[in-house]
């Protein structure tokens, strides 16, 4: 017997769909320039989910695009409708950040956690008076210090003997 589906998601044109057997562990609002430009919004909210819990269905594989805008992460989107689907850090392949906007809200079985972190708040553009909400959620100017150390250790490992 297979695991029960915790939630589903898709792009706007339904060319790319996914199911997850695990609810997200955390939600993060990212205010980096790339997230803002790709979403057309002041920030993107990501739902951290184990990669192993996802099953992808893609009608046209040519439209499931992966793009890297930095050396540390890959983003996935639908080239047909433009929906941003996910982002995955190369140093943490066991988890993926699904865009909350791609989750089918009516499919969620259980409680998705509230947003637990605002990141890249140093890059917020205050166009039209937008500001990061004044709430009790922790903030990081860029990435959290702990995650930045994870990335640095990963990069160091890539430059190790015989790899660089």
N, C-alpha and C positions, 0 to 999 in steps of 0.2 A: 504494500500500500504506500502510495506517495504521500509526502508531507502536504498538509493543507496550505492553500494559498492565503498568505497574509494580506497581500494587496497586488493590484495590477497597475500598469501604466502604459502610456503610448505617446507618440507624437500626434500632432493635430490631424494629420491625414490618415492615421492608423496604419501606415506602412510599417512602422516599427512598434511592436508591442513587447511587453515583458510581464512576467509574473515573479513574485518573490514569496518565498516560504517563511521569511523572517521580517518582522517589523523593523524599521530603522532604529539604530541605536541612539542616534543624535541628529539634531538639525542645526545647521550653521548658516547665518546670513553672511555672504561675501560681498564686499563693496569694492573689490579690485576693479581696475579699469577694464580688464578683459571681460569679466562677468557683466559689467554694466553695458559694454558695447554689444556683446552677443545677445543679451536679453532685451535690450532697449528699455531697461528699467534701472532704478537707483541701486539695486542689489539683486543677487540671485540666492535663493535658499536651497541648500543641498541637504538631502537625507542620506546619512551614512548607513550603508547596507552591506552585509557580507556578499562578496562576489559569488560565492558558492551557492547562495540562496536564489540566484536569478536564473530565469530561463527566458531567452530572447527569441522572438519570432519576427522575421524580417521578410516581407513580401518581395521586395526588390533589393537584393544585397548591395547593388551599386549605390543605393541612396543612404546606406548606413555609413556615414563618414566619420573618420577619426582624424582629428587635427591637434597638433601640438603648437601652442603659442609660447611655450617655454621649454626648458630642458627637464622640467620636473613633473609634468602632467600631460595627460592626453584627454581631450574632450570628444564626446560623441554627439552627433546631431543628425537630423534627417535632412538630406539635401533637397528633397522634394518640397517640404513645407517649411523648413528652416527651424523647426523646434529643437532647442538645446535639450539633450536627454541626460547627459551625465558628464562627470569628470572623475578621472582616476589618477592619483599620484603614483608615479613609477616606483617609489620607495615603499608603497603600501598596496600591493596588488591584491591582497586578500579582502580589501574593502573598496567600494565605489560610492561616489556621491551622486545620487540621482537627483535631478532637478525636481523640486517639490511640485512645480507646475506640470510635470509630466505624469504625476501620480493620479490615477482615477480615484477621486475622493470617495465616491460611493462604494468602491471595492474594498476599502480598508476594514479589516477584521481585527479590532483591538484599538489600542490608543497609540497614536504616533506622539513621540515626545514633543514638548514645546521647544522653541529655539533656545539653544544653550550657549551660543557664542556669536559675537559679531567680529568678523575678521577684516583686515585691510581698511580699518576705519580712517587711517591716515590718507587714504586716497579718495575719500568722499568728495564729490563735487556738489556744491550747494547751489545748484541751478534751481530756480523756482522756489527757493526757500527750503529745499529738502535737507533734513539733518537725520543722523542716526537717532532712533528713538531714545528718549531719556528714560531708560528702564534699568533694572537691576541685573541685566544679563552681562556677563563678562565681555570685555572688549580687548582686541589686540590691534595694534597699529598696523601690523602686517600679519604674519602667521604667529601662532603662539610660540614662545621660546622653546618649549619641549618639542613641538613638531619641527621647528627649524633645526634643532639638533638631530632629529631623525633624518631629515633631508641631507644634512651635512655628513652624517655617518654613511648614508647610502652613497653619496657622491664620492666619498673617500674610498669606499669599497670598490667602486667602479675604476678608480685610478690605481688599485692595488697591483701587486706584481703580476705581470703577464696580461693585464687587462688594459693598460693605458698606454 
